[in-house]
Amino acid sequence: MGKDIKEQSTEELKRKVKTGKVILIVCWSAVIISIVITLFCGKSPSISASSAGFAGLGIVTIAMLIGGKKIKEEIARRND
């Protein structure tokens, strides 16, 4: 993570994109399952905590998507 995008190999960049997608899928699944369980149990304090987790994960998702876009641009530049 400390190296610049331009210093990393193409394979390493592709692996990071795949890893990021897996992390997002797992995290979003956990939040959705948490919200469904909370709604099923009917505990209101947990719903507000789930909402805060949902908002925080939304911000992280945006940041990861921007990073993924930059990596894909670098890979496309290398292929040209």
C-alpha positions as CSV (number, residue, x, y, z in Angstrom):
1,M,0.0,0.0,0.0
2,G,2.9,2.3,0.5
3,K,4.1,2.1,-3.1
4,D,2.8,4.4,-5.8
5,I,0.5,3.0,-8.4
6,K,3.1,3.5,-11.1
7,E,5.7,1.5,-9.2
8,Q,3.5,-1.6,-8.9
9,S,3.2,-4.4,-11.4
10,T,0.1,-4.9,-13.5
11,E,-0.6,-8.2,-11.9
12,E,-0.4,-6.7,-8.4
13,L,-2.8,-3.9,-9.4
14,K,-5.3,-6.4,-10.9
15,R,-5.1,-8.4,-7.7
16,K,-5.8,-5.3,-5.6
17,V,-8.9,-4.5,-7.7
18,K,-10.2,-8.1,-7.1
19,T,-9.4,-7.9,-3.4
20,G,-11.2,-4.6,-3.1
21,K,-14.3,-6.1,-4.8
22,V,-14.4,-9.1,-2.4
23,I,-13.9,-6.8,0.6
24,L,-16.8,-4.6,-0.5
25,I,-19.1,-7.6,-1.1
26,V,-18.4,-9.1,2.3
27,C,-18.8,-5.8,4.2
28,W,-22.0,-4.9,2.4
29,S,-23.4,-8.4,3.0
30,A,-22.6,-8.1,6.7
31,V,-24.3,-4.7,7.0
32,I,-27.4,-6.0,5.2
33,I,-27.6,-9.1,7.3
34,S,-27.2,-7.0,10.4
35,I,-30.0,-4.7,9.4
36,V,-32.3,-7.6,8.6
37,I,-31.6,-9.3,11.9
38,T,-32.1,-6.0,13.8
39,L,-35.4,-5.4,12.1
40,F,-36.5,-9.0,12.8
41,C,-35.6,-8.6,16.5
42,G,-37.2,-5.1,16.7
43,K,-34.6,-3.4,18.8
44,S,-34.5,0.3,17.9
45,P,-31.0,1.2,19.3
46,S,-29.5,-1.4,17.0
47,I,-31.2,0.1,14.0
48,S,-29.5,3.5,14.6
49,A,-26.1,1.7,15.0
50,S,-26.7,-0.2,11.7
51,S,-27.6,3.1,10.0
52,A,-24.3,4.6,11.2
53,G,-22.4,1.5,9.9
54,F,-24.3,1.8,6.6
55,A,-23.3,5.4,6.2
56,G,-19.7,4.8,7.0
57,L,-19.5,1.8,4.7
58,G,-21.0,4.0,1.9
59,I,-18.2,6.5,2.3
60,V,-15.6,3.7,2.2
61,T,-17.2,2.3,-0.9
62,I,-16.9,5.6,-2.7
63,A,-13.3,5.9,-1.7
64,M,-12.6,2.3,-2.9
65,L,-14.4,2.9,-6.2
66,I,-12.3,6.0,-6.9
67,G,-9.1,4.0,-6.1
68,G,-10.2,1.2,-8.3
69,K,-10.9,3.6,-11.1
70,K,-7.4,5.1,-10.9
71,I,-5.9,1.6,-10.9
72,K,-7.9,0.6,-14.0
73,E,-6.8,3.8,-15.7
74,E,-3.2,3.0,-15.0
75,I,-3.6,-0.6,-16.3
76,A,-5.2,0.8,-19.5
77,R,-2.4,3.3,-19.9
78,R,0.2,0.5,-19.6
79,N,-1.6,-1.6,-22.3
80,D,-1.5,1.2,-24.8
